[in-house]
Amino acid sequence: MDVSLTLWVLTIVGLAALIAVDFFIGRKPHDVSVKEAGIWTIVWIVLAALFGLGLLVFSGGDPAGEFFAGFITEKSLSVDNLFVFVLIMAKFAVPSQYQQRVLLVGVLIALVLRAMFIAAGAAIITSFAWVFYIFGAFLIYTAWKLIQEARAEEEDEEFEENRLLKAAERRFGVADRYHGTKLWIQQNGKRVMTPMLVVMLAIGTTDVLFALDSIPAIFGLTQDPYIVFTANAFALMGLRQLYFLIGGLLKKLVHLSYGLSVILGFIGIKLVLHALHESGVHVPEISIPVSLGVICAVLVVTTITSLIASKRQAALDEAKSAPKDSIDA
């Protein structure tokens, strides 16, 4: 897909305008209701769908299919981010009315960092076709690690600050409490960060770890930097509302890690096949329609089995907690 500089500029300006509207509407700290989160989740999904349809009309079926496959993949992988976001919010004891502001800025930081990853990935792929072997092997390894982690069933997870965050805290210092939405304050004659800024940085920089598998995954579906960037942007920008919408349902998605591991493993195999094809080896390649079908099917099956398993576990827990005489009766 041949994308002009003008289209890049217009796309970035358009995304910036959408983010500005989102920020303006949610500028006043408040508790986000399920209704509000649901409406805005639908809005972002509709906007992504309209963008994909625009690609279909002006660029054809292939770019549109790549966008939708990339968007769905990034959206499903971003749900896994929400588990960590919940841990971060709990660790820093973020007041509920400030959580939407934290997520908005944190996601913006994540989007900027991902844009850098995408630019670097596109440059590497253009110069070195063999990097597909590395991306493919890494995704297959990540898929295996996800299965191992899911089997471990570690219940006492706790967020650990990364080195960059710890260095910033040592360098600038951190206030002992929240000061509204302020990011910096004067304390004992010294300018220090507030916990609000720290948690924003935690959300943004932690997302980089997830980008290590999500960026290679989407490059396995398309090598077009424009589609990779826009799919990531639309997936991330609706993440804040999704946090409030399904935050209470996250624990019920018990099979999500298995589903994501299947998706990553599938895309890893697709990348290896593509790399072999580029090297002159006659192997079948997996088309975008097949990829899109597999990704959607895995997510649907994973969601259904997760809800069934959660319902059974809830029934078992209720039976265990019931008085013995009521059980006998």
Secondary structure as GFF3:
##gff-version 3
##sequence-region A 1 329
A	DSSP	alpha_helix	5	25	.	.	.	ID=ss1
A	DSSP	alpha_helix	34	59	.	.	.	ID=ss2
A	DSSP	alpha_helix	61	91	.	.	.	ID=ss3
A	DSSP	three_ten_helix	96	98	.	.	.	ID=ss4
A	DSSP	alpha_helix	99	127	.	.	.	ID=ss5
A	DSSP	alpha_helix	131	152	.	.	.	ID=ss6
A	DSSP	alpha_helix	163	172	.	.	.	ID=ss7
A	DSSP	beta_strand	184	187	.	.	.	ID=ss8
A	DSSP	beta_strand	190	193	.	.	.	ID=ss9
A	DSSP	alpha_helix	195	219	.	.	.	ID=ss10
A	DSSP	alpha_helix	225	237	.	.	.	ID=ss11
A	DSSP	alpha_helix	239	246	.	.	.	ID=ss12
A	DSSP	three_ten_helix	247	252	.	.	.	ID=ss13
A	DSSP	alpha_helix	256	278	.	.	.	ID=ss14
A	DSSP	alpha_helix	288	321	.	.	.	ID=ss15
A	DSSP	alpha_helix	324	328	.	.	.	ID=ss16
###
